[in-house]
Amino acid sequence: KPAVQFDGSDDFYPLSLSGLNTNNLSVVTVCQSDVTSGNKMQFTLNKGNNERYWNYLFQGNDTMWYGTATPISHGAIDTNQRLRTFIAGSTSTVARSFLNGTEASTTHALVNATLTANEQILGNYHTGSFYWDGTMQEFIVWGADQFNNRTGIETNIDNYFQIPGM
């Protein structure tokens, strides 16, 4: 299936998702890391420390950062294709992270922050560091809580991509 290849050194894509709120947002990605160590950013949706919302490989772990809380971890990262789902909103009542359909054991309280222009990026962090090293095949953002639709969305994506471990 088609994929965008990030080389881990200088590739990224700026996004324009301003106006969305981190307390009512859903993100689904299909990606694969080429490395299992270091710090690599898959996406950044808000860069402020109090309202951050991003996913990345952090010192060998697959983590989701949301607000100022400790990152939600799915354990050690590997080089397999993965389906990641992040949902925050009134239906789910908290910020949740799923990896290949399995929810992480940690959730976080909702953070009310509006995304502003020039802060959303695929493939790195806003400082020009942590460049993603791997592929990305799907990146979908909803300005709404998709918790009630999550399993249907993940099943549909898996039917197309045939993700190992789903």
Steps between C-alpha positions, in 0.01 A plus 500: 500500500619858440699667778693819565862423593666719764881474513555602862717798412305783335157393368178650638167641384336805659125470559226756548253375760452822697176544688465139616495437874713238675213409732282386208730339247575160347805392301563172319833413340651204320877513510818302543821605670831404340684538833451382858714755686536874533230766491285519186176696455216359291281811530455818703159664535585758766841602622434673831603302807161548667295395200725266306354220296742279313628150439857391482768247562662611826813316608375177343139525623181558302343796682213747469538837671190692600505809720757516777440147627745212476486352149268212427728209409435191294837354595801444279469598137573256221530526122159348422221689327271641771152648528491774764177663619485800734168629629418785736148622568177499690394153382824333602515742800884490498791491256558140385763332289461171309760295319370242251161522672631446854462785747797612709458450874533876561259781412519874564258775596383716209697814413317799356733659243422631153742407222659808352655555159849372419514247785388180326767291330535149362846353543668716765467744788472876457865555590624315192603199701377146565447427130287188438695208354259263328181496297156648547206365303202659670446813708142600578389773740143561614398811692275273708509211744475179292499261798165343409620447140853385586468126444324551165767748387782268608334197334458692175865612503622150585291349219689722257853487646497150660697623801704230680374444854149631444 
